[in-house]
Amino acid sequence: MFDVRRALSQERTAGDLLRKHQDELLRRHLAYIAGHSPFYRRLLAGAGIDPSAIAGVSDLGELPFTTKADLEEYNEELLCTSRREIVDLCLTSGTTGKPVAMLQTRQDLDRVACNEELSFRRAGLEADDRVLIAAAIDRCFMAGLAYFLGLTRIGAMVIRGGSSSVPHLGELVRRYRPTAIVGVPSLLAALGLRLREEGCDPALLGVGKLICIGEPVRSADLSLSVLGQRLVELWGAQIYGTYASTEMATAFTDCAEGRGGHVPPELVLVETVDELGRPSASGEPGEVVATPLQVTGMPLLRYRTGDIATLHTDPCPCGSLTPRLGPVLGRKAQMLKIRGTTVYPPAIFAVLQEWAVIQGYFIEVYDDFELSDRIRVVVGSREAGLSAETVAERIGARIRVKPEVVLTTPEEIVRRTLQGEKRKPVTFFDYRRSGLSDDRKQDGANYSTEKDS
């Protein structure tokens, strides 16, 4: 496994040498999956591809994609090692389908730990830090485990708080005074508000960094979103955005410049593609496609994540020359077509987050019309003067179409969005007939996806 400090320094001198190294890593990756995975052996042969003929990264576009459906249907056939070599079973969150098992070897866990060490060092964390992990470490999720492994490599003190109890997290913050917190930004905002309500100013507790997972804290132009700005106002801390997924076993984290999550070039190859699978235009958003490198248990080739984001290739002000991934703008499966306008749920959520009187929300989408989706935005509030028409008009001013809005109580929002088997609130319910399995029609598809390792 690579040396993390060396990897950070190499990013400032990226060029032909790094590309040659990536070419070698890709060739090694292809030879490994073709030789050990029944699924990939069949997939490559069916596409008429000889892995040994692939010269390197420049030929990546000639290779077939892997999809979530492939992981669900052929899961066991992607395994490249014997069962005896598997030391950990991770489950995806099942936010856009059923949970999928990703099996890891000892080497894979070491790789995850190195990746998280790299991410945390990029955010400036050191051995003297005390870090509260406000993320689940149980239920076969990768997130909390990955953060724990990465922080222990740095030598920081880890406070494993979990994500199930805001009062418990508040007590840990007051008692042990972490210098950084890792967690979902909406949870961190709720935690900050809870502390304020109890007469404790979060900005005076010594938390200098918030490492935000699972939800974007930046807008498409890389400026802080409303949620990101709220966290700064509450905590007075530096905000770092991240992007990751269980399938990729790789995290992309902001540096202090906040110009997108840096791609670790020795651990993953990243592309963005359009709806036809072609490379998206430079600077334009597309579906994130990832090829994780140096994975031994269940390595993937050109995995279509379903997330829409922009890949930035200009140098970062921090001095790094490697690409950076912007915030996730939405899920491909959750793209909405409303009277000729394409909308992703986060654009609507961003409007609602600007109102302090709004306490929770979710979206329902139906395909009542042939060429247009019908969306219903359900908003929780106790504000007597707030009307559904006012909310609809403000949303319409931002996204150019005015949706149906229904007001309800915050308690009803909690009842609908907090589901025991899900890690985070379910805020997107998809009742469209096309492309959805029966269980997804019933339960909806969760926008708050597990993109945090």
N, C-alpha and C positions, 0 to 999 in steps of 0.2 A: 504494500500500500504506500501511497506517496506521502512525502513530508509536507505538512500543512503550511509551515512557514515558508518553505521553498516555493510551494504553489502560489502563495500570495505574492511573493516577489516576482515570480515568472510572469504573472499577469501584466506586469508593467513593461515586459519586453516581448510580448506576444508577436509572433511573426512566422516565418517559414519553419523555424525549428519546432514551434508548438504544433503547427499544422502537420508536419511530418510525424510527430509523436501521436497526434490524433489519428492519422492515417493508419499507423501501426496498431493502435488500440482497436480501431474499427475492424481491420483485417483479422486480428486475433479474436475479436468478438464474433465475427461471422463464422470463422472456423470452429469456434467452440459450440455455438448453437446448432450449426449444421451437423456437427459430430455427436452431439449429446441430446438434442431435443427432437423427439419424433414429430412434434408439430412443425417446427421450423424446417426440418429436413424435408417434410412433405410440402410445405408452403414454398420454399425456394425451388424445389424441383418442379412444382406445378407452374411456377412463373418462368421456368426455363433459365434459372440463374445459377451459374457456377460461382460459389463464394470466392474461390481463388482468383477469379477474373476481376473482382472489385479492387480497384487500385487504392481507393481511400475515400475521404469525405466528399470529394467532388462527384463521386458516383452514387451518393446516398439516395438521390431521387429515383434511381433505377430499381430500388429495392421495395418489396411490398410492405404495406402497413399492417400493424397489429391493432385490433380493436378490443373494446371492453367485452363485446360479444364473444370474441375468441377466448378471452380469459375465462369467461363463464362456461363455455361449452367444452373447451379442450384443456382445462386447467391442469390436469395431471400430466398431459403430454408436453407441457412447457417445462417441466422439471428436468434439470440437466445433471442431477446428482442422485445418488442413492438416498433412500429415506434415512439411513443411518447418519448421513452427513448433515441432516436438517436439525437445527438447534432451536428454531423459533418459528412460530406460525403467526403471521399477521393477517388481519382481516381488513379489507377496505370498508369504508363507512356505509356502503350500500345506498348512497344518496341518489343515485340515478339508476338503481337496479338492485339486485340482491348482492350482499357482501361476497367478495371473492377472496380466496385464500392466497396469500403470497408467502412462500416458504423460503426461509433464509438459513444459510450456512453460517458457521463461525466467521468465515471471511467476510460474508455479507454484513454481519453486524459490525465488524471492524470498519468496513467501508462506510456504513451509516454514521458511525461515531466520528470518523475522520471528516465526513461531509459536514456534520453539525459543528465540530470544532472549527472548521474553516468558516462556517457561517457566523458563529458567535465571535470569533476573533475579528471578522470583518466588521462586526458591530461594535468592536472595541472592548469586549469582555475579557477579563484577565483573572488570574488566580485569586486576587484579593476580593473579587466580587462575590456577593451573596445573591443567588438567583432563585426567585420563586417561580416554579413551573405550575401555572394555572391551566393545566391540560391533563387529560386522562392518561393514566399509565396502565390501566387495566383493560379488560374486555377485548384483548388481542389487538388493540389499536397500536400503531407504530409511533404516533406523535410523542407522547410523554417519554417513552422508552428511548427514542432517538435523542431527545433533548438531554435526558439524564446522561446518556453515554457520552455525548459531545462535551457537556460541561465538566464531567469528571476527567476527561482528557486534558482540559485546560487547567483543572485543579481548583475550580471555583466551588464554593459551598452551595449545595443544591437543597432547596426547600420544596419538597414534593407535595404541593397543596391540592392538586386535582382541580376539577372545574365544576363540581356538583353543588358547592355551597359558598355563596358570596359571604355570608357572615363568618364562615371558617377562614376564608381567604383574608378578610378584613382583620381578623385576630392575628393571623400569621404576619401580616404587614406591620401591624402595630407592635407586635412583640419582638420580631426578629429583624425588622428594618432591612429588607432586601434592597440592594442597589439596582436591581433590574428585575423585571417581570416578563415572563413569556406567557402569552395567552391570546384568546380571541378578542379583538378590539371591543366588540359590543359588551363582552363580559368585563373587560377592564374599565369601560365607561360606567357600567353598573356598579362595579366595586368602588370606583372613585366617588360616585354619587352617594353610595351607602356610607362611606367614611365621612363625607361632608354632613350628611343627615345626623350622624352621631357626634358631630362637633369636632371632627378631626380633619384638618386640611391635608389632603393627599400630597400637595406640593411641598409640604414641610417634613415629609417622612423620609427623604433621602433616596427616593427612587429616581435614578438618573436616566434609565433607558427602558423603553417598552418595546419588546420584540413581538410584533403583531402577526398572528397566524390565522389562517382559515378565512379571513375576510380582507379585502383590499382597504388600505388606508390612504391610497393616493388615487387621483383622477387620471384620466388618459394623458393629460399633459405633464404628469408626474408631480404636480403640486399636491399638497395634503388635501384630502377630501374633507367634507364636513365632519365625518366621524374622526378623522385624524386630527383635525383642528380642535375638536372637543376634548380629545385625550391630552393635547398639549395644554389646554386651558385648565383641565382638571389636575393633571399631575406635574406640569412644568417640566416634563421629561423629553428627551430625544426620542423620536418615533422611528422605528425601523419596520418596513414591510417585508414580508416573506411570501414565497410561493413554493409549494411542494405537493407531493402526493405519495400515497403508499406504493402505487405501482412503479413510480419512478425511483423511489428510495433515494431521492436527491432533493435538496433544498436550494432555493435561489434567494439570497438575502441582500437587502439594501446595505450600502456603506453609509457613512455619515453624510454624504452628499445627497442621498435620497433620489437617485436618478434611475432606479429600477434594480431588480434583483440580479446580482452578478451570476453568470453561468460558470460553474466550475468545469473548465474544459477537459480535465483529465477524468471526469466522472460521468459526463453526459454530453451528447450531441443534441442540439435543439434546432428545430425548424418551425416555421409557421406556414400554413398552407391555406388555400382558399377552399370553397365548397367542392371543387372538382379535384382536390388533392394536389393542385399545382402550387409552387412557391408563391406566397403572397408578395405583393410589391413592397419595395423597400419603404419602411416607415409606416406601412399599412397593417392594421390588425388582421390576424388569421388564427386558425386553430393551432394550438401548440402541439407539436409532435416531438416526442422524446425518445432517444436511444440511450438508455443507461449503460455505462461502460463499467467493466471490472466487477460485474455481478456474476455469481457462480450458481446460485440455487435456481432462480427463475428469471433469467435475463430476457429482456424484451428488445424487439427491433421495430423502430419507427412506430411507437405506440401513440395512437391518436387519443389525446386526453379529453377532447370535447370542450376545452377551455379556450376562450378567445382572448388574445393578448397581442401586443406589439413587441417585436424583437428589435432592440436598439443596438446598432453596430458602431456608432460614433464613440470616440474615446470618452471615458468618464472623467469628470473633473478631479477624481481621486488619483488619477494616473493610470488606472487599469485600462488595457486595450481590448479586453475580451468582451463579448456581447453581454447585454443586460436585458432582462425580460420585464416589460411593464406590467402594471396591475391587470388582473383578470377583469375584462369588461363584461363577461357573461358566459353562460354555458351554451354551447351550440344547440343542445337539445331543448333549451329554454328560450330560444330566439322567438320573439313575438312579431307577427305581421299584423299591423293594425291600420286598416285603410291605406295600404300602400307604403306605410312607414315601418322600418325595422327597428325594434326596441328590445333591449335586454333588461331584465328585472332590476339590476343594480342602478340603472338610470332613474327608475321610479323610487327605489329605496333611498337614493341620495336626496331626493326632494323631501321625503318624509322625515329624514334624519335632521333636517334643518329646523323642525318644529319641536320645541321642548314640550309642548302640550300633547304631542302624539306619543303614546306609550304602547308601542308594538304595532305590527302590521303583517299582512300576508297578501299574496296575489292568487287568484283563481283564474285559470284560462280555459276557455271552451272553444270548440270549432263549429259554432252554430252556422257560420257563413262559409261559403266555398273558398273565397279568396282573402278572408280576413279573420283573425282570431277575435274573440270577445273576451276582454279581460275585466275582472272585478277586483278592485283594490279595497281590502277590508282593513279599516284603521281603528285602533283603540284609543279612546280619549275620554277624559272626564270634563273637558272644557265645554261649558254650556254654550258659549258663543261660537263654537266651531261648527261649520256646516259642511256636508258632503260636497256641495257645489263649490265652496271655497277651495277645498282640497283638490277637487277635480280640475278647477281652473288653473291652480298653481302647477299641478303636474302637467297639464296641457301646454302651459307656457314654456315648459322646459323640454318636453319630448315631442311637441307639435301636434299631438292628438290628445283629446280629453277622454279619459277612461270613466267607466262607471265606478263610483266610490260609495262605500257603505260604512257608516260609523257604528261602532259597537263598544262594549266595555273592555278595558284592559284585561279583565279576568277572562273574557271570552277568547281574546287573542292568545293568552297563555294556555288556555285549555286546548285550542286547536294546534298551536305551534310547538308546544313542548310534548314530545312523544318519548316514552320511556326507552325505546330501543335506539333512539338517535342521539348522537353526541351534541348536536346543536339544534336550535329552533328550526322547524320546517316552515319556510316562508314562501314557498312556491308550490302550488297544487295544480297539477296538469291534468285536466279532464278531456283533453283532445283525444279523439279516437285513433288517429294514425300514429303508428310507431310505438305505442305504449302497451305493455303487458297488463294483464288483469290486475295484478297486485299494485302496479304503479297507478292505474286508473283509480284504484280505491284509495291508496295512501298518498298520492301526489308525489312530486319529485322535489327534493330538498335543494334549494339554492345554496344554503350555507354549507357548501361541500367540504369534505375533509381534504383541504389542500395544505396540509401542514405536516407533511411526512406521513 
